Amino acid sequence: MAQINKIRLTKTSSLVLAFFLVATCLQAQTGKIGTLNDVSFIEGHWLGTYNGGPIEGSWSAPAGNNIMGYLRMIKDDKPALYEVFVFEQTEKGPVARVKHFKPGLIALEEKAVSDTYNFIDAKKNQALFEKDDVSVRIIYERRSPTQLVIQRGKMEDNKWVFVDLFVFNKIP
């Protein structure tokens, strides 16, 4: 009986060890745990055009485990939309949270809700995030010292296809 229990314990231990090894390998293949430094290239004051009007954005340097920012879209010399951004450091990496507001600071999302994008991967001057519902991916990319681009990706024919959503030039 003791021999059977010993064999069962050995098999169980082996299965648990195998499970943790597979999980570790899968995590290594799916990306790294990022930090706010992976997104810090976004810092600055930026100006571009969108939907026939100017779009202005600004993001702070990382501090207090966050990066804070905003976008302001103008159409026909009037506010069209505001977005408030925060990148927050979590144990899984940076998480991007976005709230949208119409003129008059009228929230488009419910009071306790924001669009949430989870960090997937980063390389020099580029960070990839995916929306909680996996419907959209966003790439933040510093293409040059004076250009910042935000790309939006959607799944098409089983692959992610990205297009430039906002192209900004640095405001001195």
C-alpha positions as CSV (number, residue, x, y, z in Angstrom):
1,M,0.0,0.0,0.0
2,A,2.8,2.4,0.9
3,Q,4.5,1.6,-2.5
4,I,1.2,2.4,-4.4
5,N,0.9,5.8,-2.5
6,K,4.6,6.5,-3.3
7,I,4.0,5.8,-7.0
8,R,0.8,8.0,-7.0
9,L,2.7,10.8,-5.3
10,T,5.6,10.6,-7.8
11,K,3.1,10.6,-10.8
12,T,1.2,13.6,-9.3
13,S,4.4,15.5,-8.6
14,S,5.6,14.8,-12.2
15,L,2.3,16.1,-13.6
16,V,2.4,19.2,-11.5
17,L,6.0,19.9,-12.5
18,A,5.2,19.3,-16.2
19,F,2.2,21.7,-15.9
20,F,4.4,24.5,-14.5
21,L,7.0,24.0,-17.1
22,V,4.5,24.2,-20.0
23,A,2.9,27.3,-18.4
24,T,6.3,28.9,-18.1
25,C,7.1,28.2,-21.7
26,L,3.8,29.5,-22.9
27,Q,4.3,32.7,-21.0
28,A,7.7,33.1,-22.5
29,Q,6.2,32.7,-26.0
30,T,3.4,35.1,-25.5
31,G,5.5,38.1,-24.5
32,K,7.1,39.7,-21.6
33,I,5.8,41.5,-18.6
34,G,6.4,45.1,-19.5
35,T,6.9,48.3,-17.6
36,L,6.0,51.9,-18.1
37,N,9.5,52.4,-19.5
38,D,8.3,50.4,-22.5
39,V,5.7,53.2,-23.2
40,S,7.8,56.2,-21.9
41,F,8.6,57.3,-25.5
42,I,5.0,58.7,-25.7
43,E,5.9,61.5,-23.4
44,G,5.5,65.0,-24.9
45,H,3.1,67.3,-26.6
46,W,1.9,66.3,-30.0
47,L,-0.3,67.7,-32.9
48,G,-1.9,66.1,-35.9
49,T,-5.0,66.1,-38.0
50,Y,-8.0,63.7,-37.8
51,N,-11.4,63.8,-39.5
52,G,-10.8,67.2,-41.0
53,G,-9.6,69.0,-37.9
54,P,-6.7,69.2,-35.5
55,I,-6.0,66.6,-32.9
56,E,-3.7,67.4,-30.0
57,G,-2.3,65.0,-27.5
58,S,0.0,65.2,-24.5
59,W,1.4,62.5,-22.2
60,S,3.4,62.9,-19.0
61,A,6.6,61.1,-18.1
62,P,6.2,58.0,-15.9
63,A,5.7,58.8,-12.2
64,G,3.8,57.1,-9.4
65,N,3.3,54.0,-11.5
66,N,1.4,55.8,-14.2
67,I,1.6,57.9,-17.4
68,M,-1.2,60.4,-17.8
69,G,-2.4,61.9,-21.1
70,Y,-5.2,63.4,-23.1
71,L,-6.4,63.8,-26.7
72,R,-8.5,66.7,-27.9
73,M,-10.2,66.6,-31.3
74,I,-11.5,69.7,-32.9
75,K,-13.9,69.9,-35.9
76,D,-15.1,73.1,-37.5
77,D,-13.3,75.1,-34.8
78,K,-15.3,73.4,-32.0
79,P,-14.5,70.5,-29.7
80,A,-15.6,67.2,-31.1
81,L,-14.2,64.7,-28.6
82,Y,-11.9,64.4,-25.6
83,E,-10.1,61.3,-24.5
84,V,-8.4,60.9,-21.1
85,F,-5.6,58.3,-21.0
86,V,-3.7,56.6,-18.2
87,F,-1.1,53.9,-18.5
88,E,-1.0,52.1,-15.1
89,Q,1.7,49.7,-14.0
90,T,0.2,46.3,-12.9
91,E,1.7,43.0,-12.0
92,K,0.9,41.9,-15.6
93,G,2.6,45.0,-17.2
94,P,1.2,48.3,-18.2
95,V,-2.5,48.6,-18.7
96,A,-3.9,51.5,-20.9
97,R,-7.3,52.9,-19.7
98,V,-9.2,55.4,-21.9
99,K,-12.4,57.4,-21.2
100,H,-14.1,59.3,-24.0
101,F,-16.1,62.6,-23.5
102,K,-18.3,64.7,-25.7
103,P,-18.2,68.5,-25.5
104,G,-19.5,69.5,-22.1
105,L,-17.4,66.7,-20.6
106,I,-20.2,64.3,-21.0
107,A,-18.8,60.7,-20.6
108,L,-19.5,58.2,-23.4
109,E,-18.7,55.3,-21.1
110,E,-20.5,54.5,-17.9
111,K,-19.1,56.2,-14.8
112,A,-17.1,53.2,-13.5
113,V,-16.2,51.9,-17.0
114,S,-13.2,52.7,-19.2
115,D,-11.8,51.0,-22.3
116,T,-9.0,48.8,-21.1
117,Y,-6.1,47.6,-23.2
118,N,-3.5,45.1,-21.9
119,F,0.2,45.2,-22.7
120,I,1.3,42.5,-25.1
121,D,4.8,43.3,-26.2
122,A,7.3,46.2,-26.8
123,K,10.4,46.9,-28.7
124,K,12.4,50.1,-29.0
125,N,9.9,53.0,-29.4
126,Q,6.9,50.8,-29.9
127,A,4.4,49.1,-27.6
128,L,1.5,46.8,-28.5
129,F,-1.7,46.6,-26.5
130,E,-4.9,44.6,-26.9
131,K,-8.4,45.6,-25.8
132,D,-10.0,43.5,-23.0
133,D,-12.5,42.0,-25.4
134,V,-9.7,41.1,-27.9
135,S,-11.5,43.0,-30.7
136,V,-8.8,45.7,-31.2
137,R,-5.1,46.0,-30.9
138,I,-3.3,49.3,-30.6
139,I,0.3,50.1,-31.5
140,Y,1.9,53.2,-30.1
141,E,5.0,54.0,-32.1
142,R,7.6,56.8,-32.0
143,R,8.7,56.7,-35.7
144,S,11.2,59.5,-35.3
145,P,12.2,62.0,-32.6
146,T,9.4,64.3,-33.9
147,Q,6.7,61.8,-35.0
148,L,4.3,59.7,-32.9
149,V,1.8,57.3,-34.5
150,I,-1.1,55.4,-33.0
151,Q,-2.2,52.5,-35.1
152,R,-5.4,50.5,-34.8
153,G,-5.5,46.8,-35.6
154,K,-8.3,44.5,-36.4
155,M,-8.4,40.8,-37.2
156,E,-8.8,40.1,-40.9
157,D,-8.3,36.7,-42.5
158,N,-6.8,35.3,-39.3
159,K,-4.1,38.0,-39.0
160,W,-3.9,41.4,-37.4
161,V,-4.0,44.3,-39.9
162,F,-3.0,47.7,-38.7
163,V,-3.7,51.2,-40.1
164,D,-2.4,54.6,-38.9
165,L,-5.2,56.1,-36.8
166,F,-3.4,59.2,-35.5
167,V,-0.2,60.7,-36.8
168,F,1.3,63.4,-34.6
169,N,4.2,65.8,-34.9
170,K,6.0,66.9,-31.8
171,I,5.2,70.4,-30.6
172,P,8.3,72.2,-29.3
